[in-house]
């Protein structure tokens, strides 16, 4: 992968990382903690059933955001090690179009399709 293209993907990943960290912070979760319970997620609802339902939704969202953040961090680490853009399963290059759509992809389209089947 060319240096200019690699730099562009690094900028995309850095921007995405910042957005994910910001979203986690907005939800009251610490992006640097692994625990789902790390943030202040008590909204003080009068209705405990509503509060429990809302808390469950927020915790699920926090978990998904943390998974994405971990994937972005993994992609940045792979970039530093020189293995970014290479499929972790077959070792073939991941297409720039796939990386454009999902810059933290670890599998090429073919391997991802096999995984989903």
Secondary structure as GFF3:
##gff-version 3
##sequence-region A 1 117
A	DSSP	alpha_helix	3	26	.	.	.	ID=ss1
A	DSSP	three_ten_helix	36	38	.	.	.	ID=ss2
A	DSSP	alpha_helix	48	81	.	.	.	ID=ss3
A	DSSP	alpha_helix	96	101	.	.	.	ID=ss4
A	DSSP	alpha_helix	109	116	.	.	.	ID=ss5
###
